[in-house]
Amino acid sequence: MSQLTSLWHYVNSSPNFVPSVVGIAAAFAGSWGAQIAILRRERRREITANLNSLNESIALCFTIANSFMALKKQHLIGMVERFRATEARFEFFSNEQQARNEYNEVVNVFEFQAELHTLPLMKVQIDRLEKNVFEKLGLGMKSLALTVELAKAIELLNASIGERNNLIAKWYEGPRVSNDAMLFRYLGVKVRDGADEKYKQTLFAIETYCNDCIFFSMHLAQYLNEQANRVRRKHRHHVFWRLPKVAEADFSGAEAQSLIPDVQDYQSWLSAFRRHPTVGQKIREFFSRRKKPVIPLGSPEA
């Protein structure tokens, strides 16, 4: 004990003791501050890179949706409408001809124009979008499901377009058929040997898959926009970080032209991703309920 006491007196009486302690404390504080600055810088770079990837993915979704909206506007809307109008005319014509046959009247000729031009295969940046969502963002199950559904819809759409183009090529290159046989094949009319509905079903499949591509790309863009705004709000107190602004996909023009599919057709898919209320939301909802007023027993309302 006496040795420790003498050592303490020796160190305390040394003129270099206080400067040494202050130097050690300053070095520790400086290294700690530098470490915090490095961590903040890395965090800033991480958040900035995340927002840039989100903005890139939103832009990709926007261009993908516009590509399929252009296909729908330039080709599918008019083609499908004219096909269904031809179907309705032929049904009316068939019923009228049956009535004429009963009275041995003259049979008329049904005139129609088959639209047998090929459609282009869709080439969009789905691979780059998948790489962003799967490798860089990691936002959760909904973003992954939307990306998977979009990629699947694009693949099925191109397969249907290819099937229709091959079918048309076979018709042109094959043996010439009568006008009636061509009409039955084009509209998928049921005859004695059955109905050949390949062209009809392929055309309707193209319409369905095109709507799927539009819906899933739009919905993914909106979901990514929500996530990007959430990240930016979370770090808005870092004034000097200068985070990139969030990109927004404006589909108001497409909505005005009725190019957006009805969301009711996808309610069964969307219902699987309904948000469950948090504990705080449940508590606020409980206390926000109105209590029923107490009605006296003798009152008429009782």
Disulfide bonds with the S-S distance in Angstrom:
none
